[in-house]
Amino acid sequence: MNAARIRSAGFTLVEVLIALTVVAIGLGAAVAVVNQSVYNAYSLQQKTLASWVAENKLAEIRAAAAVPDFDEADGDSELGGRFWRWNAEVLETGVENVTRIEIGVASEEEPDVEIVRLIGFLGVAIRENVRDVGWEGEPRVAQGGIPR
């Protein structure tokens, strides 16, 4: 009687190995999920900072209040404790007084891999009392200075 009681009191080796296998598979899946979350957070941080670098460069170009005197330029910026490489291209749009500006940003660690490309436009402000600007003609002035 005593021997039968001792046998039924514990788990067999096979049961313990199966339980450890299930736990190992579960922990492996949890580690993979955490690893993916860390990668996603890093990637999101990179894209956010790179887009801020591009937006800052576009704001600098717009603040100059003139069409840039370059067709293409590149440089470095520091943001978020990191260095970024940017490349700006000035392109014609086919519309008078409107210029297209494309800014690509890459990390300094991988300068050949563009993280973000921002496209913006720079135009000349329409003068006061101008009602409508024809794409192929002269601006039409509103009567009495009030646009209709």
N, C-alpha and C positions, 0 to 999 in steps of 0.2 A: 504494500500500500504506500509506503513511504517513497519508494522509487518511482511509482506512477505519478505521485504528486509533484515530485521534483521535476520530472520531464515536462509536465504541462504548465509549469510556472514561468518559463521563458520563451524567447523566440528562437527559431532555428537559424542556422547560419545563412541559409538561402533567403529567408524572410528579411534578415538584416541587409544582405547584399542588394536585394530588390529595393528596399527602402532607401538605401544610400544612392542607388542609381537614379531613382525618381528625384531625390533631393539635388543631386548633381545636375540633372537636366534642367530642373527649375532654376537653380542658381546660375547656370550658364545662360539661360534665356534672360534672366534679370540683368546680368552683366552686359549682355548684348544691347538691351534696351537702354541702359544707362550710358553705354558707349555711344549709341546713336544720338541720344539727347545731348551729350557733350559736343559731339560733332555739329549737330544742328545749331546749338547756341553759338559756337565759334563761327560757323558759316554766316549766321545772321548778324553777328557783331561785325564781321568783315564787310558784308554787303552794306550795312548801315553806315559804317565809317567811310567806306569808299564812296557811297552816294553823297555823304556830307562834303567830302573833298571836292567832288564834281560840282555840287551846288555852290560851294564857296568860290570855286574858280569861275563859274558862270556869273555869279554875282559881281566878282571883281571886274570881269570883262564888261558887264552891263553898266557898272558904276563909272567906268571910264567915259561913258556917254558918247562914244564914237566907235565907228566900225574899226575893229582891230587891224593893225598894219601888218599882220602876218597871215600866211595861208595855213601854216601848221607850226605849233610850238609844243614843247614839252618841258617838264620840270618836276621838282620834288615838293612835297608838302608834308608837314608833320601834324598828325591829329591822333588823339587817343593814345599817346605814347608810342606811336609807330610812324614809320615813314612810308609814304605812298608816292608812286610814279603816276603822273597824269600826262595826257596827250590831248591837245586841243586842235581841232581843224575848223577853219572858217570856209564855208561853202556858199555859193550863190543859190538863190531859190527861184530865180526867174521872175520874182516880184520886185519891183523897184523899191528901194530903201528897206528891204527886209533881207537879213542875212541869217543863214543857218549856222549854228555852232554845235559841234559834236565834241564831247569831252569823255575820254576813256580813262579809267583809273585801274591800276594794278598795285599789288603789294610790292614792297621792295624785295621781299624774299623770292617772289616769282614775277619778275617784270614782264614776262611774255604772256602771262595769263591775265586777260582783262576781266576784272570782277564786275565792273559797272560801266555802262555807256549811257551818258545823259545827252539828250538832244534838246537844244533851246534855240530861241530865235531872238534876234536883235533888230529892232526897227526904229525908224525915225518917227518921232511923235507927229501926229497930224496937227497942223496949225489951228488956232482958234478960229471960229467962224467958217470952218470947212465942213460942209454938210456930207459930202459923199466924194470919195476918191475913186475915179474911174481907173481901171487897171491899164488902160491904153490911152488915156487922155489927161487933161489938166483937172485939178480939183475944182469942184463946183462950189461956189460960196453961197451959203444960206442967206436968204433975204432977212435983213434986220438982225443978223447975228444969232438967230435962234434956229437950231436944227429942226427940220420938219420930219 
